[in-house]
Amino acid sequence: MPRPDPQEDRVTDPEQRNWAGNLAYRASRIVHPSSHDELLEALAGDGPVRVLGTRHAFNDLADTTGTLIATDRMPRTVEVVRSGAELAAAVRVAGGIRYGDLAPRLHEGGLALANLASLPHISVAGAIATGTHGSGDAIGSLASAVRALTIVTVSGEPVTLRRGDPDFAGAVVHLGALGVVTAVELDVEPTYDVAQHVFESPSWDAILADLDAVTGLGTSVSVFTRWVDADRADQLWIKQRMPPAAVEADDVAVGDAAVGDAAAGDDASRRRAEVVARLGGRAATEARHPIIGLTADACTPQLGEPGPWFERLPHFRLEFTPSAGAELQSEYLVPRADAVAAVEAIRSLAGRIAPLLQVCEVRTVRADDLWLSPASERDVVGIHFTWRLDEPGVTALLPVIEAALPATARPHWGKLFALPAEELRARYPRFDDFAALRARLDPDGRLRNDYLARIGL
């Protein structure tokens, strides 16, 4: 019996674009398989092919001149994997499911992930493909939670790799170069609550004088700035995981600021209060958006109100357009040892950056062992830029930023960067191993596109 044709859109309209609108896909067609059989049908043939998730890449990582396989209509399966009779050790999910759709289902079952990115609109397979992350000194990227994944290669063969397998660490951050990730197994834990506090106008000198103390103020910490003032950041966001049996406690006053959570009376809370006081910030008295001047309606609840992890760890709510909407993005991740020098380098360029910038975010990611992860083998500090939708201006500025940053800076794979291929490869000790893995799983190079060719894959 012949298999059904995948649902197909002919890409003759230049409006077939990525989420930001800065890239028009060059694909000859976009297909939307809704079953495994339709996926195999889409992979059949010998032409170029790439995989499309939620379209949140700001460069041509996902583009092709051939067939784009969109995963948005594949089944959204979620299956709990138990260790023994009772303990839930992991969850197996469809690669195309969005974190914002997965998280409430986990919470309803009493489960949680260790971290989420700033926006829940991204798919699991797409996020791990590029090493996308949230923030937290003790928390790895979203890819670090992967314990197994199944990739359907362009030949239609499924390949399942598990943590500890020889090629596993190379396959998780995969750049879409190995095949279609149809299933991902993620570490889970019991659900928990988080409280989120925002402080305004902290001093950059004070932040950089003890950056480790600042990023250790909570479970997840972000510093936001527009670089219109090189002396003071705009905001400091602190997301604090609550104890399992959290009870109400009085706020701890810090000058005209307050740090309050269920553990406010303990030593850790007092230390946080002392650090915030040294920064000279003030507590926000109403909810804030990371971009000054935008309404906070799109943002997750703040002001210290505890709530489920998936309603606090992201900055933005699933039902709203995240961030600014009309924007470009870049990010560079540097080892913690180079973080202060990196921020100072950006600070020195504030006058050139600010006219093109909507907001810059500084955050942290724990090290992992994944070959192409920007946090591979080192704890990192990420310096993220949400740019105005001015691609000529941004692309002209990126080489200046990259020249100013330490030579250890690794760009985010799915965002705009200008780093030459030879420098990029040199910053990943296992790059050649990944190239060999790509050649084994895609020997005819059907998944190879201009992006992969530029970086030497």
LUMKOL-130242 format. One record per residue (C-alpha): x, y, z; residue in one letter. Coordinates in steps of 0.1 Angstrom, whole numbers, padded with zeros to 4 digits, always signed. Layout:
XYZa/...
This chain:
+0000+0000+0000m/+0015+0034-0009p/+0022+0057+0020r/+0003+0090+0021p/+0020+0121+0008d/+0031+0145+0035p/+0011+0177+0037q/+0031+0202+0016e/+0035+0240+0011d/+0052+0252-0021r/+0076+0279-0011v/+0070+0305-0039t/+0062+0333-0015d/+0091+0352+0000p/+0071+0356+0032e/+0080+0320+0042q/+0103+0333+0069r/+0118+0326+0102n/+0102+0338+0134w/+0121+0371+0135a/+0113+0378+0098g/+0149+0386+0089n/+0154+0354+0068l/+0133+0341+0039a/+0138+0304+0034y/+0151+0293+0000r/+0136+0259+0002a/+0119+0245-0028s/+0092+0232-0005r/+0082+0229+0031i/+0065+0196+0042v/+0046+0190+0074h/+0046+0153+0081p/+0021+0142+0108s/+0033+0106+0113s/+0064+0085+0111h/+0054+0072+0077d/+0050+0107+0064e/+0084+0116+0078l/+0100+0087+0059l/+0082+0099+0027e/+0096+0134+0032a/+0131+0120+0036l/+0129+0098+0005a/+0149+0108-0025g/+0183+0122-0029d/+0180+0160-0027g/+0190+0184+0001p/+0169+0184+0032v/+0168+0202+0066r/+0146+0202+0096v/+0125+0231+0108l/+0113+0235+0144g/+0097+0267+0158t/+0118+0289+0134r/+0137+0307+0162h/+0171+0306+0145a/+0182+0341+0135f/+0206+0328+0109n/+0204+0303+0080d/+0212+0273+0102l/+0179+0256+0093a/+0177+0267+0057d/+0181+0246+0025t/+0176+0249-0012t/+0158+0215-0011g/+0131+0202+0013t/+0124+0217+0047l/+0108+0192+0070i/+0087+0211+0096a/+0080+0191+0128t/+0050+0212+0139d/+0024+0186+0130r/+0042+0155+0143m/+0025+0137+0173p/+0032+0154+0206r/+0039+0123+0227t/+0049+0125+0263v/+0058+0093+0282e/+0071+0090+0317v/+0101+0066+0321v/+0102+0051+0356r/+0131+0036+0375s/+0117+0008+0395g/+0080+0006+0404a/+0074+0042+0416e/+0103+0066+0408l/+0100+0087+0377a/+0135+0091+0364a/+0129+0106+0330a/+0103+0116+0304v/+0104+0106+0267r/+0090+0133+0245v/+0085+0140+0208a/+0114+0161+0195g/+0090+0187+0180g/+0071+0195+0212i/+0075+0230+0227r/+0088+0234+0262y/+0057+0255+0269g/+0034+0227+0260d/+0055+0200+0278l/+0060+0218+0311a/+0024+0220+0323p/+0019+0183+0315r/+0049+0174+0336l/+0037+0197+0364h/+0003+0180+0364e/+0021+0147+0370g/+0042+0161+0398g/+0073+0164+0377l/+0097+0192+0366a/+0127+0200+0345l/+0158+0216+0362a/+0157+0247+0339n/+0139+0264+0311l/+0151+0290+0285a/+0139+0326+0287s/+0110+0318+0264l/+0090+0286+0264p/+0080+0289+0227h/+0109+0268+0214i/+0109+0231+0206s/+0129+0205+0225v/+0149+0192+0195a/+0156+0227+0182g/+0168+0240+0216a/+0192+0211+0222i/+0205+0213+0186a/+0220+0247+0194t/+0229+0244+0231g/+0202+0269+0241t/+0200+0276+0278h/+0184+0294+0307g/+0205+0308+0336s/+0219+0294+0368g/+0254+0288+0382d/+0244+0252+0391a/+0222+0245+0360i/+0233+0233+0326g/+0219+0241+0292s/+0187+0225+0281l/+0209+0200+0262a/+0225+0188+0294s/+0192+0173+0306a/+0191+0149+0276v/+0197+0113+0286r/+0188+0097+0253a/+0176+0107+0218l/+0164+0090+0187t/+0175+0104+0153i/+0160+0093+0120v/+0188+0096+0095t/+0182+0107+0059v/+0182+0070+0049s/+0152+0065+0072g/+0171+0045+0098e/+0164+0053+0135p/+0195+0057+0156v/+0191+0058+0194t/+0220+0070+0216l/+0220+0071+0253r/+0241+0089+0279r/+0274+0070+0281g/+0273+0057+0245d/+0305+0067+0225p/+0287+0091+0202d/+0261+0104+0226f/+0280+0136+0236a/+0285+0145+0200g/+0249+0139+0190a/+0230+0161+0214v/+0240+0196+0202v/+0237+0185+0166h/+0231+0216+0145l/+0205+0196+0125g/+0234+0179+0108a/+0226+0143+0118l/+0190+0137+0109g/+0155+0143+0123v/+0153+0141+0161v/+0120+0123+0167t/+0123+0115+0204a/+0142+0129+0234v/+0145+0115+0269e/+0150+0142+0295l/+0159+0141+0332d/+0131+0150+0355v/+0126+0157+0392e/+0097+0164+0416p/+0079+0196+0408t/+0088+0227+0427y/+0080+0264+0431d/+0101+0295+0422v/+0098+0331+0434a/+0110+0359+0412q/+0124+0393+0423h/+0135+0423+0402v/+0159+0450+0413f/+0165+0482+0394e/+0197+0502+0386s/+0224+0480+0402p/+0259+0494+0398s/+0281+0477+0372w/+0313+0484+0392d/+0297+0466+0422a/+0284+0437+0400i/+0318+0431+0384l/+0337+0435+0417a/+0321+0402+0428d/+0304+0387+0399l/+0303+0352+0415d/+0284+0366+0444a/+0259+0383+0422v/+0252+0353+0399t/+0249+0332+0431g/+0221+0353+0445l/+0194+0328+0433g/+0188+0296+0414t/+0187+0317+0382s/+0201+0352+0379v/+0201+0377+0349s/+0214+0412+0346v/+0197+0433+0319f/+0210+0466+0304t/+0205+0487+0273r/+0240+0501+0277w/+0227+0537+0276v/+0243+0540+0310d/+0277+0523+0313a/+0277+0528+0351d/+0244+0512+0360r/+0226+0482+0346a/+0188+0484+0341d/+0176+0454+0361q/+0187+0424+0381l/+0163+0395+0380w/+0166+0368+0407i/+0146+0336+0404k/+0148+0316+0436q/+0138+0279+0439r/+0116+0274+0470m/+0119+0247+0496p/+0095+0218+0491p/+0075+0227+0522a/+0077+0265+0517a/+0059+0287+0543v/+0053+0324+0542e/+0080+0345+0558a/+0086+0382+0563d/+0106+0401+0538d/+0141+0411+0547v/+0146+0448+0542a/+0177+0460+0522v/+0177+0498+0523g/+0147+0507+0501d/+0149+0472+0486a/+0135+0439+0499a/+0144+0403+0493v/+0116+0380+0503g/+0110+0343+0499d/+0100+0313+0520a/+0136+0310+0534a/+0140+0347+0541a/+0152+0341+0577g/+0180+0317+0569d/+0217+0325+0564d/+0216+0322+0526a/+0188+0348+0524s/+0207+0372+0546r/+0238+0368+0524r/+0217+0376+0493r/+0203+0407+0511a/+0238+0419+0518e/+0250+0414+0483v/+0220+0432+0468v/+0226+0461+0493a/+0262+0465+0480r/+0249+0468+0444l/+0229+0499+0453g/+0198+0487+0436g/+0162+0492+0445r/+0134+0467+0445a/+0109+0470+0416a/+0075+0479+0430t/+0056+0466+0400e/+0062+0439+0373a/+0089+0448+0348r/+0097+0438+0312h/+0134+0432+0305p/+0132+0459+0278i/+0125+0492+0296i/+0094+0509+0283g/+0075+0477+0272l/+0046+0464+0292t/+0052+0435+0316a/+0020+0417+0305d/+0040+0392+0285a/+0063+0385+0314c/+0061+0358+0341t/+0049+0369+0376p/+0074+0387+0398q/+0074+0406+0431l/+0083+0375+0450g/+0051+0356+0444e/+0059+0319+0445p/+0045+0298+0416g/+0052+0267+0396p/+0087+0264+0381w/+0074+0267+0345f/+0056+0299+0353e/+0087+0316+0367r/+0119+0303+0351l/+0111+0316+0316p/+0110+0354+0314h/+0080+0353+0291f/+0046+0337+0290r/+0037+0312+0263l/+0005+0329+0253e/+0023+0362+0244f/+0049+0372+0218t/+0082+0368+0236p/+0108+0395+0240s/+0102+0424+0216a/+0090+0403+0186g/+0106+0424+0159a/+0143+0417+0167e/+0176+0401+0160l/+0197+0382+0185q/+0234+0374+0191s/+0251+0357+0221e/+0286+0350+0232y/+0295+0326+0260l/+0329+0329+0278v/+0345+0309+0306p/+0338+0323+0340r/+0375+0333+0344a/+0371+0356+0314d/+0336+0369+0323a/+0346+0402+0339v/+0370+0411+0310a/+0343+0402+0285a/+0317+0424+0302v/+0342+0452+0305e/+0349+0449+0268a/+0312+0452+0259i/+0310+0481+0284r/+0338+0499+0265s/+0317+0497+0234l/+0285+0509+0250a/+0282+0540+0229g/+0283+0520+0197r/+0261+0492+0209i/+0233+0512+0225a/+0218+0527+0193p/+0213+0492+0178l/+0203+0475+0210l/+0170+0467+0227q/+0185+0449+0257v/+0216+0429+0267c/+0213+0400+0292e/+0242+0386+0312v/+0236+0351+0327r/+0254+0319+0336t/+0254+0282+0325v/+0271+0252+0342r/+0296+0231+0322a/+0287+0200+0303d/+0305+0174+0283d/+0287+0178+0250l/+0311+0183+0220w/+0295+0213+0204l/+0279+0229+0235s/+0290+0265+0241p/+0294+0253+0277a/+0314+0222+0268s/+0339+0214+0295e/+0336+0249+0312r/+0312+0270+0333d/+0303+0300+0312v/+0288+0334+0313v/+0266+0343+0284g/+0264+0379+0271i/+0232+0380+0250h/+0221+0408+0227f/+0185+0415+0216t/+0190+0439+0187w/+0167+0462+0168r/+0157+0448+0135l/+0186+0465+0117d/+0205+0436+0101e/+0231+0458+0082p/+0239+0478+0113g/+0241+0447+0135v/+0262+0426+0111t/+0286+0456+0107a/+0290+0458+0145l/+0295+0421+0152l/+0331+0418+0141p/+0339+0448+0164v/+0323+0430+0193i/+0340+0397+0185e/+0374+0414+0183a/+0369+0430+0217a/+0358+0398+0234l/+0383+0373+0248p/+0394+0347+0223a/+0376+0321+0243t/+0342+0334+0234a/+0319+0310+0217r/+0289+0323+0197p/+0254+0308+0201h/+0249+0285+0170w/+0214+0298+0162g/+0220+0335+0165k/+0239+0361+0144l/+0277+0360+0145f/+0306+0368+0122a/+0334+0347+0137l/+0356+0331+0109p/+0352+0294+0105a/+0388+0286+0115e/+0385+0305+0147e/+0352+0290+0155l/+0365+0254+0150r/+0395+0261+0172a/+0373+0270+0201r/+0357+0234+0201y/+0383+0207+0208p/+0359+0180+0196r/+0348+0198+0164f/+0366+0173+0141d/+0350+0144+0160d/+0316+0159+0153f/+0325+0163+0117a/+0334+0126+0115a/+0301+0117+0132l/+0282+0139+0107r/+0299+0121+0078a/+0290+0087+0092r/+0253+0095+0097l/+0249+0116+0065d/+0275+0102+0041p/+0260+0119+0011d/+0258+0153+0027g/+0220+0157+0021r/+0217+0177+0054l/+0246+0199+0045r/+0237+0235+0038n/+0254+0268+0033d/+0257+0274+0071y/+0274+0240+0077l/+0297+0245+0047a/+0308+0279+0061r/+0318+0264+0094i/+0336+0235+0079g/+0310+0207+0081l/
